[in-house]
């Protein structure tokens, strides 16, 4: 498959060479058309008699040669298209039933517990059971849609691209010099418009980020490396051996990040000065934290953003806001118990750590 520089519309000795090895072309449509000639230079050959092929030529002006394609039935399980994701089935009736059930919940085991972990786990389990009962997870299919990553391509530019393609096809049908010149003039104007739109887009992007270094850095990284790093870590090199098991790979990264702190600290020379040199006076005032009230808890809940993704347990913030008054009593008790004991529930001590590749060997945890 490719540009063989042999015009099959006018075969010569090279056609005999192809035939001698039982190869045959899969299409006979010209792949290069000018105002004075046509040629078939981009060819797909095959010598298979078993597989079913569908091939053709895509009439497009992305280059002076038309793209060619082939579809082959290789008995490979085809994807149904789109990706599956799960989302809670939110509806007004179910939310009303959930709120009614939470209102009638006594929370006795939570309110009578003096152990932070036990109280929180009890509250969490009761809440999740009711939530899964009335608002279960439902599978949805996200259909892939054509979205351009070039934000400067406006709907008007897209329409102009369609007009350019129509002019190109008009020329191919007529092979007229007049239609060719009309197509080239429109194409050149469109190219200038796209370049100016791209220039204006990045000019506005960076001018709006002059006071925000984080936003500026994100914009530069997007420009240099694209929208994100889609590299999927499938293996890691550990002590000369390739580790493929995802759980073992995760544990290797975990051990690496645990040990990197003490290892770095050991390389730092000890200080000759005492902390009292830069902290001369002790603070005589004490810190007092008063108990949380229902009003404070409600204000915090309603100030939360409704942005996805949900928490680690799949509880959307919008649901918590909907039943905030019913959850206020147990939550206030949990907050005050945590402040009193000086303990954060163990179930909340989790984090999602994503190693980001920097440079060098991708199979090394150091990179």
FENJO-V112184 format. One record per pair of residues at least 24 apart in sequence whose C-alpha atoms are under 7 Angstrom apart, sorted by the first residue. I is the first residue (numbers start at 1). J is the second residue. D is the distance in whole Angstrom. If there is no record, write none. Layout:
I|J|D / I|J|D
This chain:
1|43|6 / 1|44|4 / 1|45|6 / 2|42|5 / 2|43|6 / 2|44|7 / 3|41|6 / 3|42|4 / 3|43|7 / 4|41|6 / 4|42|6 / 4|43|7 / 5|41|5 / 6|41|6 / 7|39|6 / 7|40|5 / 7|41|5 / 8|40|5 / 8|41|7 / 9|39|6 / 9|40|6 / 22|47|6 / 23|47|5 / 26|55|6 / 27|55|7 / 27|56|6 / 29|57|7 / 31|57|7 / 31|65|6 / 31|66|5 / 32|64|6 / 32|65|5 / 32|66|6 / 35|175|5 / 35|176|7 / 35|177|7 / 81|143|7 / 82|141|6 / 82|142|5 / 82|143|4 / 82|144|5 / 83|141|6 / 83|142|5 / 83|143|7 / 84|139|7 / 84|140|6 / 84|141|4 / 84|142|6 / 85|139|6 / 85|140|5 / 85|141|6 / 86|137|6 / 86|138|5 / 86|139|5 / 86|140|6 / 87|137|5 / 87|138|5 / 87|139|7 / 88|135|6 / 88|136|6 / 88|137|4 / 88|138|6 / 89|135|5 / 89|136|6 / 89|137|6 / 89|138|6 / 90|135|6 / 94|134|6 / 94|135|7 / 98|130|7 / 98|131|7 / 98|134|6 / 99|323|6 / 102|326|6 / 103|326|5 / 107|330|7 / 110|330|7 / 111|330|7 / 111|333|7 / 116|337|6 / 116|338|6 / 116|343|7 / 116|345|6 / 117|345|5 / 117|346|6 / 120|334|7 / 120|345|7 / 152|197|6 / 152|198|5 / 152|201|6 / 235|363|6 / 236|363|4 / 236|364|6 / 237|363|5 / 237|364|6 / 253|365|7 / 291|336|6 / 292|332|6 / 292|335|7 / 292|336|6 / 293|332|7 / 294|328|6 / 294|329|7 / 294|332|6 / 297|328|7 / 297|332|7 / 298|324|7 / 298|328|7
